[in-house]
Amino acid sequence: MIVSLSTVLLLGAVLGLMLRNRNLGPGGATVAALFGFCLASTGAAPTITDALQSLADSLSRIG
């Protein structure tokens, strides 16, 4: 868990810097995919999934 969390933080920082510098090429896509993959293995995954599901439900009621 600690290795997974530190990996998520590192990839999140790298992705944030790439977004800030507007440097999103194939490397940025790889970092984003790895960040998502690692984030899915943390304890935050169920909370994020529930939040996204609630957002999707709300948007489907609007449109």
C-alpha positions in Angstrom: 0.0 0.0 0.0 2.8 2.5 0.9 4.6 1.8 -2.4 1.3 2.2 -4.3 0.5 5.5 -2.6 4.0 6.9 -3.2 3.8 5.8 -6.9 0.4 7.6 -7.2 1.8 10.7 -5.6 4.9 10.7 -7.9 2.9 10.1 -11.1 0.4 12.7 -10.0 3.1 15.2 -9.5 4.7 14.4 -12.9 1.3 14.6 -14.6 0.6 17.9 -12.9 3.9 19.4 -14.1 3.2 18.1 -17.6 -0.2 19.7 -17.6 1.2 23.0 -16.3 3.8 23.1 -19.0 1.4 22.0 -21.6 3.7 19.1 -22.6 1.2 16.3 -23.2 2.5 14.0 -26.0 2.8 10.3 -25.9 4.8 10.5 -22.7 2.0 12.4 -21.0 -0.5 9.8 -22.2 1.6 7.1 -20.7 2.0 8.9 -17.4 -1.8 9.5 -17.3 -2.5 5.9 -17.9 0.0 4.7 -15.3 -1.4 7.2 -12.8 -5.0 5.9 -13.4 -3.8 2.3 -13.1 -2.0 2.9 -9.8 -4.8 5.1 -8.4 -7.3 2.3 -9.1 -5.3 0.0 -6.7 -5.4 2.5 -3.8 -8.1 2.9 -1.1 -9.4 6.0 -2.9 -10.7 4.0 -5.9 -14.2 3.2 -4.4 -14.7 6.8 -3.4 -13.7 8.1 -6.8 -15.9 5.6 -8.5 -18.9 6.5 -6.4 -18.3 10.2 -7.0 -18.1 9.7 -10.8 -21.3 7.5 -10.7 -23.1 10.3 -8.8 -21.9 12.9 -11.3 -23.0 10.7 -14.3 -26.5 10.1 -12.7 -26.9 13.9 -12.1 -25.9 14.7 -15.7 -28.2 12.1 -17.1 -31.2 13.7 -15.2 -30.4 17.1 -16.7 -30.2 16.1 -20.3 
